[in-house]
Amino acid sequence: MKKIGVLSLQGDVSEHVSSMEKAVEKMELDAFVEAVSSEERLRDVDALVIPGGESTTLGKLIHMYGLAEVIMDLVKRDKPVMGTCAGMILLASRVEDNKYALDLMDVEVERNAFGRQRESFEKDISIKGFRGKYHAVFIRAPAIKRTWGVCELMAEVGGRGVMAKQGNLIVLSFHPELVHDTRVQELFLGLLD
C-alpha cells in the first residue's frame, strides 16, 4: 500500500488530505493519505504534498525540524513531490529574497506576483493535457517567471506561469485542494511507481 504524505507544518493540510483521499478513491489506488510532520514519518512516504501557507515560515520550520534533507532525498529517489503556492516557492531553484528555497526544480518564481491577499482571485484556466477548463483558486499567488532544462510549463494566466512539471515534481501557483475537481491530484498520483 502506498503512503501519500501531506507536510503538516502549516497551511491547508486537512484540505489537501481530503482532496487526495477523493482522488485515491476515484482512481481506486491501493494507497492512504496522512499528514506528516516528523522526519521519521516523512522518510517512508511514497509521494509528498507541500501545501500553501506562508513560505518563509514554512521554510524556517522545514529547516528547523531537519526536513529539508529528507525532502531532497525523496526527490533524488524519484518520489512524486507537489508544491502548491508556498510549496512552489520552496521547491524552486530561484526565488528573490528566499533563503529557504530547496533548489529542486528548474523554475524561477516571483512571490506575490498577482498581488497581496485582497487581490486573490478565481479563474478558469487551461492546463496542458487536461480536457476542458480547470477552475483555479489563487490566494496571494506566486508565479513562474521562467523555466529551463526539462521543466515544462503546463499553465499560464496573463502570460505568467502558474503550473509546471519536471519529472516527478509538480508546482502550482493555485490551490487544487480548494476545488471539487481532482484532476491535478490524479495527475500527481499517476506519477507513483
C-alpha positions as CSV (number, residue, x, y, z in Angstrom):
1,M,0.0,0.0,0.0
2,K,1.3,3.4,-1.0
3,K,1.6,6.3,1.5
4,I,0.8,9.8,0.3
5,G,2.1,12.4,2.8
6,V,0.9,16.0,3.2
7,L,3.6,18.0,5.0
8,S,1.8,19.1,8.2
9,L,3.7,22.2,9.5
10,Q,1.5,25.0,8.3
11,G,-1.1,25.7,5.6
12,D,-4.0,23.8,4.0
13,V,-3.1,20.4,5.4
14,S,-6.6,19.0,6.1
15,E,-7.9,20.2,2.7
16,H,-5.0,18.5,0.9
17,V,-5.6,15.3,2.8
18,S,-9.3,15.3,2.0
19,S,-8.8,16.1,-1.7
20,M,-6.1,13.5,-2.1
21,E,-8.3,10.9,-0.4
22,K,-11.0,11.7,-3.0
23,A,-8.5,11.2,-5.9
24,V,-7.2,8.0,-4.4
25,E,-10.8,6.7,-4.1
26,K,-11.7,7.8,-7.6
27,M,-8.6,6.2,-9.1
28,E,-9.1,3.0,-6.9
29,L,-5.5,3.1,-5.8
30,D,-4.1,0.9,-3.0
31,A,-3.0,4.0,-1.0
32,F,-3.7,6.1,2.0
33,V,-3.1,9.7,2.8
34,E,-1.9,11.2,6.0
35,A,-0.5,14.4,7.4
36,V,3.2,14.0,8.2
37,S,5.5,16.3,10.2
38,S,8.3,14.2,11.7
39,E,11.5,13.2,9.9
40,E,10.7,9.5,10.6
41,R,7.2,9.6,9.1
42,L,8.3,11.8,6.2
43,R,11.1,9.3,5.2
44,D,8.7,6.5,4.4
45,V,6.2,8.4,2.1
46,D,5.8,7.3,-1.5
47,A,4.7,10.8,-2.5
48,L,4.6,14.2,-0.8
49,V,2.5,17.3,-1.0
50,I,4.0,20.6,0.3
51,P,0.9,22.8,0.9
52,G,0.4,26.5,0.6
53,G,0.8,28.8,3.6
54,E,3.4,31.4,4.4
55,S,6.6,30.4,2.6
56,T,9.2,32.0,4.9
57,T,7.5,30.4,8.0
58,L,7.2,27.1,6.2
59,G,10.8,27.2,5.1
60,K,12.0,28.0,8.6
61,L,10.1,25.1,10.0
62,I,11.4,22.7,7.4
63,H,14.9,23.6,8.2
64,M,14.4,23.8,12.0
65,Y,13.0,20.3,12.1
66,G,15.7,18.9,9.7
67,L,13.2,18.0,7.0
68,A,15.0,19.7,4.1
69,E,17.4,16.8,3.6
70,V,14.6,14.3,3.8
71,I,12.6,16.2,1.1
72,M,15.7,16.4,-1.1
73,D,16.2,12.7,-0.6
74,L,12.7,11.9,-1.7
75,V,13.3,13.9,-4.9
76,K,16.6,12.0,-5.5
77,R,14.7,8.7,-5.2
78,D,12.2,9.9,-7.8
79,K,9.3,10.1,-5.4
80,P,6.5,12.4,-6.6
81,V,6.5,15.8,-4.8
82,M,3.9,18.5,-5.4
83,G,4.2,22.1,-4.1
84,T,1.2,24.4,-4.1
85,C,1.7,28.2,-3.6
86,A,4.2,28.4,-0.8
87,G,5.2,24.8,-1.7
88,M,6.1,26.0,-5.2
89,I,8.3,28.8,-3.7
90,L,10.1,26.3,-1.6
91,L,10.8,23.8,-4.4
92,A,12.1,26.5,-6.8
93,S,15.7,27.0,-7.8
94,R,15.4,30.7,-7.9
95,V,13.3,33.0,-5.7
96,E,14.1,36.5,-4.8
97,D,14.7,37.0,-1.1
98,N,14.1,33.4,-0.1
99,K,17.0,31.7,1.7
100,Y,14.8,28.7,2.4
101,A,14.3,27.6,-1.3
102,L,15.3,23.9,-1.7
103,D,16.6,24.4,-5.2
104,L,14.9,21.2,-6.5
105,M,13.1,22.4,-9.6
106,D,14.3,24.4,-12.6
107,V,11.9,27.3,-12.1
108,E,12.3,31.0,-11.2
109,V,9.4,32.1,-9.0
110,E,8.1,35.6,-8.1
111,R,6.4,35.8,-4.8
112,N,3.0,37.5,-4.6
113,A,3.1,38.0,-8.3
114,F,-0.6,38.6,-8.6
115,G,-0.8,40.9,-5.6
116,R,-1.4,40.6,-1.9
117,Q,-4.3,38.9,-0.1
118,R,-7.0,41.3,-1.3
119,E,-6.1,40.6,-4.9
120,S,-6.8,36.9,-4.6
121,F,-9.0,35.6,-7.3
122,E,-10.5,32.6,-9.1
123,K,-10.2,31.8,-12.8
124,D,-10.9,29.1,-15.3
125,I,-7.6,28.1,-16.8
126,S,-6.3,25.7,-19.5
127,I,-3.9,23.1,-18.3
128,K,-1.7,21.2,-20.8
129,G,-3.2,17.6,-21.2
130,F,-6.5,18.4,-19.4
131,R,-9.8,18.3,-21.4
132,G,-11.8,21.4,-20.7
133,K,-11.1,24.3,-18.3
134,Y,-9.9,23.9,-14.7
135,H,-11.3,26.3,-12.0
136,A,-8.3,27.6,-10.1
137,V,-8.2,29.5,-6.8
138,F,-5.3,31.9,-6.4
139,I,-4.5,33.3,-3.0
140,R,-1.6,35.7,-2.7
141,A,-0.3,33.7,-5.5
142,P,3.3,33.4,-6.8
143,A,4.1,33.0,-10.5
144,I,6.7,31.2,-12.5
145,K,8.9,33.8,-14.3
146,R,10.8,31.2,-16.3
147,T,11.7,27.6,-16.6
148,W,14.7,25.9,-18.1
149,G,16.1,22.4,-18.7
150,V,13.5,19.7,-18.8
151,C,11.0,21.7,-16.7
152,E,7.7,22.0,-18.6
153,L,5.3,24.9,-18.2
154,M,1.8,23.5,-18.1
155,A,-0.5,26.5,-17.5
156,E,-0.4,30.3,-17.6
157,V,-2.5,33.3,-16.6
158,G,-1.9,36.6,-18.2
159,G,1.4,35.5,-19.6
160,R,2.6,34.3,-16.2
161,G,3.3,30.6,-15.4
162,V,1.1,29.0,-12.8
163,M,1.9,25.3,-13.2
164,A,5.0,23.4,-14.2
165,K,6.2,19.8,-14.2
166,Q,9.7,18.4,-14.1
167,G,9.9,14.6,-13.9
168,N,8.1,13.7,-10.7
169,L,7.9,17.3,-9.4
170,I,4.8,19.4,-9.9
171,V,4.4,23.0,-8.8
172,L,1.2,25.2,-8.8
173,S,0.5,28.8,-8.0
174,F,-3.1,27.9,-7.3
175,H,-4.8,25.7,-4.7
176,P,-6.2,22.4,-6.1
177,E,-7.3,21.4,-2.6
178,L,-10.0,24.1,-2.6
179,V,-12.0,22.9,-5.6
180,H,-14.0,19.7,-6.2
181,D,-12.1,18.9,-9.4
182,T,-9.5,16.2,-8.6
183,R,-7.6,16.2,-12.0
184,V,-4.5,17.8,-10.5
185,Q,-4.4,15.3,-7.7
186,E,-4.9,12.4,-10.2
187,L,-2.1,13.8,-12.4
188,F,0.2,13.8,-9.3
189,L,-0.9,10.3,-8.1
190,G,-0.3,9.0,-11.6
191,L,3.4,9.6,-11.0
192,L,3.5,6.9,-8.4
193,D,5.6,3.8,-9.4
